[in-house]
Amino acid sequence: PDIDGVCTQYASEKILSCVSIATMLMMEKPRPGRIWFVGPFPPPLNGQSNYNVAMAAHLRTMGDVEIIDTGGSTRRKIAAYLRSAWTLLTASRQGDVIYTSAPGQGSLWIFGLVMLALRCRGLPFFVHHHSYRPLRSGGMKAMRFATMMGGGGQRHILLSEGMRRAFVDRYLGGDMQRAFSLSNAYLFYTQESAIHRPDRPLTLGHMSVLAWEKGVDVVLGVFEAAIKAGADVRLRLAGPIRTAGLEAVIAETAARYPGRFEFLGRVDGEAKRRFYDSIDLFLLPSRLPDEAEPLVLLEAYAAGVDVMATGRGCIPERLIASDRLLVGDSTVDIDSVLAVADAISANWTATRRGCRQHAARLHENAREEARILFAAMRLHSDLS
């Protein structure tokens, strides 16, 4: 027999078979990749880790999520970022979605290695920013280093349109295509319906991871000044205490104003809902350099509670009116709080309804931001 002819025919048949199989595979719907989530989770509890829990749950509705937790002590963070860089470099594949939650301050230097690993891997990735610190003053060398390491595949998620523009101008050379905005209002919104005015004096409220940087001393000072001015007000304070010495100050205030001041400690779930139901004006005089778009501000509006806050981060873009801005001058701020408190007392139901409508508008805007972002991430989100 013609050996050469037989071999040629056999080879041709095998090549055609391989081509057919390859064509069939190309015509098949591509297998969805994994969603990698690199970021800090509780403990400790803070705005970023709290948000990450909600975002991870949301991403799980769109695919399989692999979490690399980078929370905890400094040593644990360094180990986690080194591990995530190696894992993404060796285990990620084309078609995977890479979502990261940017760390703050010094951890950005080691986070830059994660961005470099993704750049070497040739995969696009998304970095979600929850701190406004890199946009304050002259910026941060660590953020410049991280964005330099990220290369052309990096995409950034900021919490407001103003924050997006500022970040792009400072770190991305003005390229708006490499950044998206997504308000926290997308995930932190609860629709409430019933509005019944309770029989109580006007009640101020504050909730946070309690620290001097959050302005707890200002909240207590405004409360005491209002009482001295003859106002019939109450104050409810909630949240875990983070700062040494603050517990004693809170205890002294409770002793001086029994029946008018109440400290609740940490509240979650139904207890948090009851907290918002029990107050009329939420005060957030934060001095925190990282403050961006506080979740408590959005939660308060969703519950129908008016908010007065300092102009940190994205807060001016979220307040319902410019006269709700605290300027940092105690005399001016006390007068402003008393004026707003009087307006709330005179129009309690309308204020409650207006704040809920404001929260609904913020949420609707965030849904459109999410639609654009998840399309870029090649993910399908049910925005209904």
Backbone torsions as a table, in degrees:
resi	resn	phi	psi	omega
1	PRO	NA	159.1	178.5
2	ASP	-77.8	95.6	-175.2
3	ILE	-62.0	-42.7	-178.9
4	ASP	-62.4	-40.9	-179.6
5	GLY	-65.8	-41.8	179.1
6	VAL	-62.2	-44.8	-179.4
7	CYS	-64.4	-40.8	180.0
8	THR	-64.1	-43.7	179.6
9	GLN	-64.4	-41.8	179.8
10	TYR	-62.8	-43.6	-179.7
11	ALA	-64.7	-40.7	-179.9
12	SER	-62.4	-42.8	179.5
13	GLU	-62.8	-40.8	-179.9
14	LYS	-67.0	-40.2	178.8
15	ILE	-63.8	-44.3	178.3
16	LEU	-62.5	-37.8	178.7
17	SER	-64.8	-42.9	179.5
18	CYS	-65.6	-40.6	178.4
19	VAL	-62.6	-41.1	179.6
20	SER	-63.5	-43.4	179.3
21	ILE	-64.1	-43.3	179.9
22	ALA	-62.6	-40.5	179.2
23	THR	-63.4	-42.1	178.9
24	MET	-62.1	-42.2	-179.6
25	LEU	-65.0	-38.4	180.0
26	MET	-67.9	-30.3	-179.0
27	MET	-80.0	-20.2	179.2
28	GLU	-69.3	152.9	176.0
29	LYS	-64.4	127.0	-177.6
30	PRO	-61.7	140.6	180.0
31	ARG	-68.9	127.9	-178.3
32	PRO	-64.4	141.4	179.1
33	GLY	-83.8	177.4	176.6
34	ARG	-80.2	160.0	172.2
35	ILE	-106.1	114.1	177.3
36	TRP	-90.4	130.2	-179.4
37	PHE	-121.1	111.0	178.9
38	VAL	-111.3	115.1	-179.3
39	GLY	175.2	169.8	-177.4
40	PRO	-81.5	139.4	175.4
41	PHE	-124.3	157.9	178.4
42	PRO	-61.7	151.7	-6.9
43	PRO	-81.5	160.1	-1.8
44	PRO	-79.0	161.1	178.3
45	LEU	-87.5	126.7	171.8
46	ASN	-152.5	-178.8	-176.5
47	GLY	-59.7	-41.7	-178.0
48	GLN	-67.8	-47.9	-178.8
49	SER	-67.2	-34.1	176.5
50	ASN	-64.2	-44.5	178.4
51	TYR	-63.4	-40.8	-177.4
52	ASN	-61.7	-34.4	175.8
53	VAL	-60.9	-45.5	-179.4
54	ALA	-67.1	-41.8	-179.6
55	MET	-66.9	-39.8	178.4
56	ALA	-61.9	-42.3	178.0
57	ALA	-62.5	-39.2	179.7
58	HIS	-68.4	-42.7	179.8
59	LEU	-64.6	-29.7	178.6
60	ARG	-65.5	-21.5	175.7
61	THR	-75.2	-10.0	-176.8
62	MET	-114.3	-5.5	-179.8
63	GLY	167.7	-178.0	178.2
64	ASP	-79.5	127.2	-175.2
65	VAL	-110.0	127.8	173.4
66	GLU	-105.8	118.1	-176.3
67	ILE	-101.2	131.8	169.5
68	ILE	-116.3	104.6	-175.5
69	ASP	-78.8	124.7	-178.7
70	THR	-112.7	17.6	-179.9
71	GLY	-82.2	174.4	175.8
72	GLY	108.3	-155.3	-177.5
73	SER	-69.8	167.8	179.7
74	THR	-59.4	-43.8	179.6
75	ARG	-62.3	-41.4	179.8
76	ARG	-66.6	-38.2	178.9
77	LYS	-62.6	-45.8	-179.3
78	ILE	-60.0	-45.6	179.4
79	ALA	-62.6	-40.4	-178.0
80	ALA	-66.9	-40.5	179.7
81	TYR	-69.6	-38.0	175.8
82	LEU	-64.1	-41.8	178.4
83	ARG	-64.4	-41.4	-178.9
84	SER	-66.7	-37.5	177.8
85	ALA	-60.8	-46.0	179.7
86	TRP	-66.6	-42.9	-178.5
87	THR	-63.4	-45.0	-179.5
88	LEU	-68.2	-34.2	179.8
89	LEU	-68.3	-34.1	-173.6
90	THR	-104.4	-24.5	-172.4
91	ALA	-112.4	-19.0	179.3
92	SER	-74.3	160.1	-177.6
93	ARG	-143.3	167.7	175.8
94	GLN	-60.6	135.1	-177.3
95	GLY	101.0	-16.9	175.8
96	ASP	-73.0	152.4	175.2
97	VAL	-107.6	126.6	-177.9
98	ILE	-109.8	115.0	179.2
99	TYR	-119.6	125.7	179.9
100	THR	-126.3	150.4	177.6
101	SER	-110.4	110.0	-170.6
102	ALA	-62.9	135.1	176.1
103	PRO	-78.4	174.9	179.1
104	GLY	-106.9	157.8	170.0
105	GLN	51.4	-125.9	-171.4
106	GLY	-61.9	-28.8	-178.4
107	SER	-66.2	-15.7	178.7
108	LEU	-62.5	-30.8	-179.8
109	TRP	-61.9	-47.1	-179.8
110	ILE	-74.1	-29.8	176.5
111	PHE	-64.1	-29.4	176.1
112	GLY	-57.7	-30.2	177.7
113	LEU	-69.4	-34.0	175.4
114	VAL	-63.5	-44.3	179.5
115	MET	-64.2	-36.9	177.6
116	LEU	-65.9	-40.7	178.6
117	ALA	-61.1	-41.9	179.1
118	LEU	-68.1	-35.2	175.9
119	ARG	-63.4	-43.5	178.1
120	CYS	-65.1	-34.2	179.9
121	ARG	-72.5	-19.4	178.4
122	GLY	77.7	24.2	-178.9
123	LEU	-107.6	138.8	171.6
124	PRO	-68.8	148.1	-179.8
125	PHE	-148.2	158.9	-173.9
126	PHE	-119.7	132.3	-178.6
127	VAL	-116.4	116.0	-177.9
128	HIS	-96.6	124.5	-176.4
129	HIS	-103.3	130.1	180.0
130	HIS	-117.8	3.2	-179.6
131	SER	-120.0	140.5	177.8
132	TYR	-93.6	-4.0	-175.7
133	ARG	-55.0	-41.8	-179.0
134	PRO	-64.0	-12.2	-179.1
135	LEU	-104.8	3.4	178.1
136	ARG	-92.8	150.8	178.1
137	SER	53.0	-127.9	-174.9
138	GLY	-93.6	10.9	-177.9
139	GLY	87.1	-171.9	-175.8
140	MET	-128.8	132.5	176.9
141	LYS	-62.7	-35.2	-179.1
142	ALA	-64.1	-38.7	178.8
143	MET	-69.8	-37.3	176.4
144	ARG	-62.9	-40.7	177.8
145	PHE	-62.6	-46.3	-177.5
146	ALA	-62.1	-46.2	-179.1
147	THR	-68.5	-30.1	175.5
148	MET	-65.8	-38.0	179.4
149	MET	-70.1	-27.7	-171.4
150	GLY	-71.9	-27.4	178.3
151	GLY	68.7	-161.1	-173.2
152	GLY	-74.7	-16.2	-176.5
153	GLY	-86.5	-5.3	-176.5
154	GLN	-77.2	140.0	173.5
155	ARG	-131.8	141.9	-173.6
156	HIS	-120.4	144.0	-179.6
157	ILE	-116.9	120.4	-179.7
158	LEU	-114.7	164.3	-168.1
159	LEU	-88.5	-8.9	176.7
160	SER	-156.0	167.2	179.9
161	GLU	-66.7	-37.7	176.9
162	GLY	-63.9	-42.1	178.2
163	MET	-65.0	-38.2	178.1
164	ARG	-61.7	-49.4	-178.9
165	ARG	-61.7	-42.4	-179.4
166	ALA	-63.8	-41.6	-179.0
167	PHE	-67.3	-44.2	-178.9
168	VAL	-61.8	-44.1	-179.8
169	ASP	-64.3	-36.9	-174.1
170	ARG	-85.4	-34.8	-170.5
171	TYR	-122.0	-15.7	-174.3
172	LEU	-119.9	17.7	175.5
173	GLY	62.5	26.0	177.3
174	GLY	83.1	5.8	-177.6
175	ASP	-83.1	94.3	-177.5
176	MET	-67.4	-19.3	-179.4
177	GLN	-69.1	-15.2	-177.2
178	ARG	-98.6	12.0	-179.5
179	ALA	-142.4	148.7	179.7
180	PHE	-130.0	156.5	172.5
181	SER	-110.3	141.3	176.0
182	LEU	-150.4	107.3	178.8
183	SER	-69.3	146.5	173.5
184	ASN	-60.5	-17.5	179.7
185	ALA	-63.9	-15.7	177.7
186	TYR	-62.1	-44.4	-177.2
187	LEU	-100.3	-21.6	-175.9
188	PHE	-109.7	77.1	178.0
189	TYR	-150.9	128.0	176.1
190	THR	-126.9	125.6	-178.0
191	GLN	-81.9	121.1	178.0
192	GLU	-109.0	156.6	-177.3
193	SER	-123.7	-57.6	-173.1
194	ALA	-67.9	137.1	175.9
195	ILE	-131.6	107.7	179.7
196	HIS	-128.4	119.8	-178.3
197	ARG	-70.3	122.6	-179.7
198	PRO	-81.0	159.4	177.7
199	ASP	-91.4	90.1	-178.0
200	ARG	-158.2	159.1	171.9
201	PRO	-66.4	160.3	178.0
202	LEU	-60.7	132.4	-172.4
203	THR	-119.9	121.9	173.2
204	LEU	-83.1	156.0	178.8
205	GLY	-148.7	152.2	174.0
206	HIS	-149.1	137.5	175.9
207	MET	-142.3	134.2	177.8
208	SER	-171.5	-179.5	162.2
209	VAL	-76.8	101.9	-163.1
210	LEU	-66.7	124.3	-179.8
211	ALA	-156.2	161.0	177.4
212	TRP	-58.7	-37.4	-178.6
213	GLU	-62.7	-23.9	178.1
214	LYS	-82.1	-2.7	176.2
215	GLY	82.4	25.7	179.8
216	VAL	-60.7	-37.1	178.3
217	ASP	-62.9	-35.5	177.7
218	VAL	-68.3	-41.7	178.2
219	VAL	-59.0	-47.5	179.7
220	LEU	-64.0	-38.6	179.7
221	GLY	-65.9	-41.6	177.7
222	VAL	-63.8	-42.5	178.8
223	PHE	-59.4	-48.8	-179.1
224	GLU	-66.4	-38.4	178.2
225	ALA	-64.9	-37.2	178.8
226	ALA	-65.0	-39.9	178.0
227	ILE	-65.2	-44.0	179.1
228	LYS	-63.7	-27.7	178.0
229	ALA	-81.1	-0.5	177.3
230	GLY	92.1	7.4	-179.6
231	ALA	-76.2	141.5	176.8
232	ASP	-91.3	85.9	-175.6
233	VAL	-126.5	158.8	173.4
234	ARG	-123.9	162.3	175.8
235	LEU	-135.9	131.6	174.4
236	ARG	-120.8	127.7	-176.3
237	LEU	-118.3	133.8	-177.8
238	ALA	-139.5	151.5	176.3
239	GLY	127.6	157.5	175.7
240	PRO	-71.2	146.3	-179.8
241	ILE	-90.2	126.7	-177.8
242	ARG	-107.4	-25.0	-171.7
243	THR	-99.7	132.5	177.4
244	ALA	-63.0	137.8	178.5
245	GLY	91.5	-19.0	-177.3
246	LEU	-72.5	-32.5	180.0
247	GLU	-60.9	-40.8	179.6
248	ALA	-65.9	-39.8	179.0
249	VAL	-63.5	-41.9	179.2
250	ILE	-65.0	-41.6	179.0
251	ALA	-63.5	-39.3	178.5
252	GLU	-65.1	-39.0	178.6
253	THR	-65.3	-41.6	178.5
254	ALA	-62.4	-37.5	-179.9
255	ALA	-69.4	-34.7	-179.1
256	ARG	-75.7	-27.9	-174.6
257	TYR	-129.2	61.0	178.4
258	PRO	-62.3	136.0	-179.9
259	GLY	84.7	-13.6	180.0
260	ARG	-115.1	-18.7	179.5
261	PHE	-126.9	137.7	179.5
262	GLU	-140.8	130.3	174.8
263	PHE	-106.3	124.2	-172.8
264	LEU	-100.7	-13.6	-173.3
265	GLY	72.9	-161.2	-179.0
266	ARG	-70.8	135.5	177.3
267	VAL	-127.5	141.5	178.3
268	ASP	-140.7	162.3	172.2
269	GLY	57.4	-128.1	-177.8
270	GLU	-63.9	-34.1	178.1
271	ALA	-64.9	-35.7	176.6
272	LYS	-67.3	-42.4	178.0
273	ARG	-59.9	-42.2	178.9
274	ARG	-65.1	-34.0	177.8
275	PHE	-60.4	-50.8	-179.9
276	TYR	-63.7	-37.1	177.9
277	ASP	-63.6	-25.3	-172.9
278	SER	-92.6	-0.6	-178.1
279	ILE	-122.2	162.6	-177.8
280	ASP	-118.0	-25.2	-178.8
281	LEU	-143.2	120.8	-178.9
282	PHE	-94.8	128.0	179.6
283	LEU	-107.2	130.8	179.6
284	LEU	-137.1	74.9	-179.4
285	PRO	-86.2	55.3	-172.3
286	SER	-68.5	141.6	171.4
287	ARG	-115.2	8.7	-174.3
288	LEU	-67.1	123.9	-178.8
289	PRO	-61.4	-27.7	-178.1
290	ASP	-83.0	-11.1	-173.2
291	GLU	-53.5	127.4	-178.2
292	ALA	-125.5	-79.3	178.7
293	GLU	-132.3	85.5	-172.2
294	PRO	-59.8	133.6	178.9
295	LEU	-63.7	-34.9	-178.0
296	VAL	-64.2	-31.8	177.0
297	LEU	-62.9	-45.5	-179.8
298	LEU	-68.3	-39.0	178.2
299	GLU	-64.8	-40.1	179.4
300	ALA	-62.0	-48.1	179.2
301	TYR	-60.4	-42.2	180.0
302	ALA	-61.3	-30.8	178.1
303	ALA	-84.0	-4.3	179.7
304	GLY	91.0	13.9	-176.7
305	VAL	-96.4	127.7	177.4
306	ASP	-68.5	155.3	-173.9
307	VAL	-132.6	137.1	168.3
308	MET	-123.0	132.0	-173.8
309	ALA	-151.6	161.1	174.2
310	THR	-73.8	163.5	-175.1
311	GLY	-86.3	42.1	178.7
312	ARG	-79.3	145.0	171.9
313	GLY	53.9	-127.4	-177.9
314	CYS	-89.3	0.7	-172.8
315	ILE	-55.9	-44.2	179.2
316	PRO	-59.1	-27.7	178.2
317	GLU	-76.6	-12.9	-174.4
318	ARG	-110.1	-19.6	-178.5
319	LEU	-65.4	146.6	-176.4
320	ILE	-70.2	-26.9	179.9
321	ALA	-154.8	152.4	-176.0
322	SER	-67.1	-24.9	-179.6
323	ASP	-77.0	0.9	175.2
324	ARG	-90.8	4.6	-178.3
325	LEU	-86.0	128.2	174.2
326	LEU	-88.9	132.7	-171.0
327	VAL	-100.2	-6.9	179.0
328	GLY	92.6	0.5	174.4
329	ASP	-100.6	116.4	-171.7
330	SER	-57.9	-42.8	-178.9
331	THR	-63.8	-47.4	179.7
332	VAL	-64.0	-44.9	-176.6
333	ASP	-66.5	-38.7	178.5
334	ILE	-62.6	-44.9	177.6
335	ASP	-61.4	-40.7	179.9
336	SER	-65.3	-43.2	179.1
337	VAL	-62.6	-44.0	179.8
338	LEU	-63.4	-38.7	179.0
339	ALA	-65.4	-44.6	179.2
340	VAL	-67.2	-39.4	178.2
341	ALA	-59.8	-41.9	177.6
342	ASP	-63.3	-41.5	179.9
343	ALA	-64.7	-38.8	177.9
344	ILE	-65.4	-43.9	-179.8
345	SER	-60.5	-37.1	-178.2
346	ALA	-77.5	-24.1	-176.5
347	ASN	-137.2	54.7	-170.8
348	TRP	-62.1	-50.6	-176.5
349	THR	-64.9	-43.1	179.5
350	ALA	-65.2	-37.4	177.8
351	THR	-64.2	-45.1	-179.4
352	ARG	-60.3	-46.3	-179.3
353	ARG	-66.4	-41.8	-179.7
354	GLY	-62.6	-38.8	179.3
355	CYS	-67.2	-38.7	177.7
356	ARG	-67.4	-37.5	176.6
357	GLN	-65.7	-38.2	176.5
358	HIS	-62.2	-43.5	178.0
359	ALA	-62.0	-39.4	179.4
360	ALA	-64.6	-39.2	177.6
361	ARG	-65.0	-43.5	177.7
362	LEU	-59.8	-41.0	-179.6
363	HIS	-66.6	-42.6	179.4
364	GLU	-62.8	-42.4	177.0
365	ASN	-62.0	-39.4	-179.7
366	ALA	-68.3	-33.1	177.4
367	ARG	-62.1	-39.4	178.0
368	GLU	-68.2	-39.7	175.4
369	GLU	-60.3	-41.9	-179.4
370	ALA	-65.2	-38.5	179.4
371	ARG	-59.2	-44.5	-179.9
372	ILE	-67.3	-44.1	-178.4
373	LEU	-63.9	-50.3	-175.2
374	PHE	-68.7	-27.1	173.2
375	ALA	-64.9	-40.7	177.4
376	ALA	-67.0	-29.5	178.9
377	MET	-85.1	-1.4	-177.8
378	ARG	61.7	39.5	178.1
379	LEU	-121.2	147.6	177.2
380	HIS	-106.1	121.8	179.4
381	SER	-115.7	135.8	174.8
382	ASP	-79.8	104.3	-176.2
383	LEU	-90.7	6.7	-177.9
384	SER	-76.7	NA	NA
